[in-house]
Amino acid sequence: MRLHLVDGTYELYRAHFSPRPGHAAPDGQDVKATVGLMSSLLALLHDADEAVTHVAVAFDNPIRSFRNALFDGYKSDEGVPPELRAQFDLAEEAVRALGVTAWSMKDQEADDALATAAARWADAVEQVRLLTPDKDLGQCVRGSRVVQVDRRQERVLDEDAVRAKLGVPPASVPDLLALMGDAADGIPGLPGFGEKGASALLSAHGHLEDIPAEASEWKVRPRGAEKLAATLREHRDAALLYRRLATLVTDAPLPGTSSLEDLAWKGVPAAVYEAFCDRLGLTTLKRRPKRWAP
């Protein structure tokens, strides 16, 4: 038994900006992103190697959360193409038409939903698979019980792989993003801190509060150590705020879900799915499901 947790917002954006052909519904609405999302999920659901038994897809809807109240520069709906924004509700409907649970997140983010589900059910399944390449989900990885899956790169990251990729253990990922920044989420990081220096420092000391104020007391000496130490002394409060922004919530509400069995995938519900495909004019996609719900 496995639990697959999908970052629906990432999948939707990826489909929208992909080179795949566009598609308009009979009413003229651009539904390219929704079609791409459905195609990607069908590939996952039919993948014998993934062996999906329990699955959920989380969405940012809207792309604002409690973090925007903490920091003005945090990611928001600004700049989202209107034709993509218009598909947010439709994408959630598409997921449900596949017989899959969709979590529409309001005050928290999709990543918080994934982190919450991973923490809640890691010990109840053989493995939790977090389907997203985002660095911040690395903090949820636990041994080989909770892993991160990058489907595009066909790469699975367990705890050792996260450490090899980022230079720090999962517990230090929020500290790393606080220092080096995360452009995708609007976290600026501290001036002068790149990934290499930040990871070396955190690998040696663990967390921001454990890094001595003076470079002479550091266990490692990254390039420009004295200047970095001065920057950290000056901007320590900012770094702690950025870490809070990068730290995922593990007690977020999961709409419509009270138990693991609520996430069991029993197949595609034929009547609902076919009606949805007809509405969007998806002739080819209508024939793709291989497993129908009883």
C-alpha positions, 0 to 999 in steps of 0.5 A: 500500500502506497500513498501518492501525494501530487502537487497539482499546482505544479502539474497545472503550471507545467502543463500550461507552459509545456509545448503540448498543443493547445486545446479549447473546450466547445465553449471556447475556454482555453483548457490546455493546462487541465488537459495536460494535468489529466493526461499526467495523472492518468499516466501515473494511475496506470503506471504499474511501477508506481502501483497507486493504491491511495492518492490525493492531489493538492492545489493552491487556490488561490495562490495566497496563504498565511505566509503573504501576511508575514512577508509582502514579497511572498508568492501570490496570484500576481503575474498568473496568466488569466487563461491559467487562473481561469482553470483553477476550479476546473482542474480540481473538478478534473481530478475528482472526475478521475476518482481522485481526492482533490484538496483545495487549499485556502489559508495554507498551501498545497505543499502544506497539505502534502506535508500534513498527509505525509506526516499523518500517514507515513507509518500506515503505508509502505511508502509515501511518495511526494510527486513534486520537484520543489526543494521545500518538500525535501524537508518531509523526506524520511529515510526511504519511508517518505520519498520525493519523486521527480517524474520529469527527471525519473528520479526518486529522492530518499533521505540520503539522496536529499542530503547528496543533492542539497548538502543538508539533511531534510530537517535543515532544508528550511534553514537552507532556503532561508539563507540561499533564498527560493525564487519560486516562493519569493524568499529572497535569502541573505546577500552573499549566501549561495547554495554551496556556502549555505549548505556547508555551514548548515551541514556543520551546524544544523540550524540557523540558531546554532551557527555562531555569530563569529566566523572564527567559531565556525566549524567550516570556512566557506569563501568570504566567511567573515563577510557572511558572518557579518551579514548573518548577524545583521539579518538574523531576524530576516533569516528566521522569518524566511525559515518560517516561510519555508517551513511546511505546516504539518497540521493543515486541514485536508478538506473532505478527508478524515482517514487514509481510506478516504484516499483509496483509488478505486478506478475512474468513475465512468459516468462522471469522467465521460460527461466531463470529457464530453463537456470539454470536447476531449475525445481522445482522453475519454478513451484513455482510462484502463481501470474503471471504478466498480 
